[in-house]
């Protein structure tokens, strides 16, 4: 999804300047985006089966352990009470879409496609998690709706505590023998 978001932001930036974006330039900007590039390097490294050197692996584990806390702290720095008030309605709407409507759509598709119960549960829970913190990085990079994104990430993170419990409870019967699904 991140490359698609970068493409849309780049196309929008080109349109707002009154010019199109050359395909080669667009491809270069997407591939060289740090989030996309790091993912591509990780996938290539894994596909090649090269073992991670011990010190590098230890260092990356330390960074990974701190990532979520640091990301939420950075988002918190971008959130103000005034910004929350100004964006509350839109952020609340996006929160309901992300935590309720999106998982309902995924649930309907999973049932229609007759997914096995484990896959159905996994798909719905993945759809019901809070908005990714990387969205805030993208908003900051393109200076686009930063207060709204910060409010939405904060609200989905907070509200997902309750909604995920409801989703897990609602889906619990799908994994049981003789349950629907």
LOGU-562989 format. One line per field, with one value per residue (C-alpha): residue in three letters; x, y, z. Coordinates in pm, 1 decimal, m for minus. Layout:
N
r c(ala|...)
X c(X|...)
Y c(Y|...)
Z c(Z|...)
***
This chain:
181
r c(unk|unk|unk|unk|unk|unk|unk|unk|unk|unk|unk|unk|unk|unk|unk|unk|unk|unk|unk|unk|unk|unk|unk|unk|unk|unk|unk|unk|unk|unk|unk|unk|unk|unk|unk|unk|unk|unk|unk|unk|unk|unk|unk|unk|unk|unk|unk|unk|unk|unk|unk|unk|unk|unk|unk|unk|unk|unk|unk|unk|unk|unk|unk|unk|unk|unk|unk|unk|unk|unk|unk|unk|unk|unk|unk|unk|unk|unk|unk|unk|unk|unk|unk|unk|unk|unk|unk|unk|unk|unk|unk|unk|unk|unk|unk|unk|unk|unk|unk|unk|unk|unk|unk|unk|unk|unk|unk|unk|unk|unk|unk|unk|unk|unk|unk|unk|unk|unk|unk|unk|unk|unk|unk|unk|unk|unk|unk|unk|unk|unk|unk|unk|unk|unk|unk|unk|unk|unk|unk|unk|unk|unk|unk|unk|unk|unk|unk|unk|unk|unk|unk|unk|unk|unk|unk|unk|unk|unk|unk|unk|unk|unk|unk|unk|unk|unk|unk|unk|unk|unk|unk|unk|unk|unk|unk|unk|unk|unk|unk|unk|unk)
X c(0.0|284.6|408.4|50.5|24.4|355.4|238.7|m86.9|98.2|347.0|69.0|m121.9|190.0|239.1|m124.5|m113.8|191.1|5.5|234.7|227.6|481.3|714.2|682.1|1059.0|1071.0|767.0|920.1|1248.9|1072.4|867.2|1158.5|1393.4|1139.3|1308.8|1007.4|978.1|1353.1|1406.3|1123.6|1270.5|1615.8|1467.0|1271.9|1577.7|1799.3|1550.6|1501.8|1876.5|1892.7|2194.3|2230.7|2220.2|2555.3|2518.4|2597.2|2376.1|2090.0|2128.2|2129.6|1821.0|1637.0|1706.5|1568.8|1265.2|1185.0|1185.1|1004.7|641.1|706.5|914.5|661.5|374.7|585.7|660.8|293.1|208.3|440.7|239.1|m94.0|m226.8|m556.5|m642.7|m549.1|m762.0|m1060.3|m1021.0|m1001.0|m1218.7|m1514.9|m1309.2|m1073.6|m1369.1|m1526.9|m1200.2|m1164.9|m1509.8|m1429.7|m1095.4|m1203.3|m1562.2|m1653.3|m1328.4|m1331.1|m1700.3|m1616.3|m1325.8|m1552.9|m1814.3|m1552.3|m1396.6|m1737.0|m1824.0|m1490.1|m1543.5|m1208.4|m1105.4|m1187.6|m825.5|m775.2|m1109.9|m1017.2|m667.6|m799.1|m1062.4|m824.0|m562.3|m827.6|m931.6|m591.2|m518.2|m398.6|m30.4|214.5|393.3|98.7|211.1|560.6|411.4|189.6|492.6|702.8|441.5|315.5|m37.0|m305.0|m52.4|m286.1|m569.5|m340.3|m194.0|m544.9|m661.1|m360.8|m408.4|m783.3|m758.1|m482.0|m691.5|m1029.4|m886.7|m837.1|m1213.7|m1294.5|m1031.3|m1175.3|m1520.4|m1387.4|m1195.5|m1502.0|m1729.0|m1491.8|m1413.8|m1689.0|m1545.2|m1249.0|m1454.0|m1558.0|m1912.2|m1917.3|m2036.1|m1775.4)
Y c(0.0|239.3|253.8|322.2|607.3|753.2|730.6|910.8|1183.5|1232.6|1250.3|1499.1|1714.4|1715.0|1811.7|2095.0|2241.0|2226.1|1967.8|1597.7|1366.6|1185.3|806.7|760.9|1035.6|889.2|539.8|677.5|875.3|571.8|326.0|568.8|655.3|537.3|331.5|155.6|116.1|m36.9|m284.1|m380.5|m431.3|m646.0|m862.7|m906.7|m991.0|m1250.6|m1398.5|m1440.1|m1627.8|m1432.9|m1463.1|m1139.7|m1067.6|m1098.3|m736.5|m597.6|m825.8|m721.0|m352.6|m393.2|m576.4|m284.0|m41.5|m262.4|m286.1|94.3|168.0|171.2|374.2|629.2|654.5|714.6|969.9|1155.5|1151.9|1278.9|1573.7|1656.5|1642.1|1939.7|1982.9|2254.5|2022.8|1742.8|1975.3|2110.5|1761.6|1563.8|1510.4|1399.0|1190.1|1023.4|942.8|795.0|600.4|443.1|357.9|200.9|9.9|m88.5|m52.2|m182.5|m501.8|m552.4|m529.9|m773.6|m1007.8|m1001.0|m1069.6|m1350.7|m1515.8|m1469.9|m1624.4|m1908.7|m1858.8|m2113.2|m1989.9|m1917.6|m1702.3|m1527.5|m1436.5|m1323.8|m1107.8|m936.3|m872.3|m731.8|m497.9|m394.0|m281.7|90.1|311.8|250.4|495.1|513.3|712.9|999.1|978.0|1001.2|1295.0|1474.6|1402.0|1554.5|1819.4|1689.8|1683.6|1623.5|1729.0|1512.9|1212.3|1256.6|1277.0|972.8|759.9|859.8|791.7|457.0|347.7|440.5|316.3|m9.1|m130.7|m173.2|m255.6|m528.6|m695.2|m685.6|m824.0|m1104.0|m1196.1|m1183.8|m1401.5|m1651.7|m1888.4|m1919.4|m2125.1|m2365.2|m2708.0|m2702.4|m2321.2|m2135.8|m2058.0)
Z c(0.0|73.3|m289.4|m402.0|m151.6|m272.4|m633.9|m551.5|m359.4|m643.1|m903.1|m688.2|m645.3|m1022.6|m1082.8|m828.9|m1006.4|m1336.3|m1486.9|m1531.0|m1373.0|m1609.9|m1564.0|m1517.8|m1254.6|m1080.1|m1074.2|m939.8|m663.1|m559.9|m559.3|m381.2|m111.7|210.6|321.6|m13.6|m63.3|281.1|216.0|m123.0|31.6|310.0|65.3|m158.7|140.7|260.2|m87.0|m129.7|200.6|321.5|700.1|897.2|1066.3|1445.2|1541.6|1264.4|1370.3|1734.3|1638.2|1417.0|1699.0|1933.5|1673.3|1607.6|1978.9|2006.8|1679.4|1789.0|2103.0|1914.6|1632.7|1874.3|2063.4|1737.7|1642.9|1991.2|1934.2|1623.5|1804.4|1992.8|2172.2|1921.6|1632.3|1778.8|1817.6|1465.2|1314.2|1556.0|1321.6|1023.0|1237.7|1412.8|1075.5|947.4|1271.7|1230.7|869.1|965.7|1276.9|1189.9|822.4|673.9|885.5|796.8|426.5|470.5|669.4|391.5|126.0|332.2|379.3|9.4|m90.2|158.9|327.5|587.7|940.6|1033.4|722.2|773.9|1132.2|1032.0|747.4|961.4|1251.6|1012.0|872.4|1225.3|1355.0|1401.9|1120.7|1051.6|1201.5|865.8|730.3|953.4|803.2|454.4|555.2|696.4|390.2|159.2|405.6|357.0|629.9|909.5|1196.4|1059.2|1015.8|1364.8|1512.7|1314.3|1411.2|1775.1|1771.4|1592.9|1830.1|2134.0|2010.3|1871.9|2228.3|2247.6|1887.3|1860.9|2171.4|2009.9|1680.0|1853.2|2058.1|1751.7|1548.0|1824.5|1710.2|1359.3|1475.6|1688.9|1556.3|1421.9|1412.7|1101.2|841.4)
***
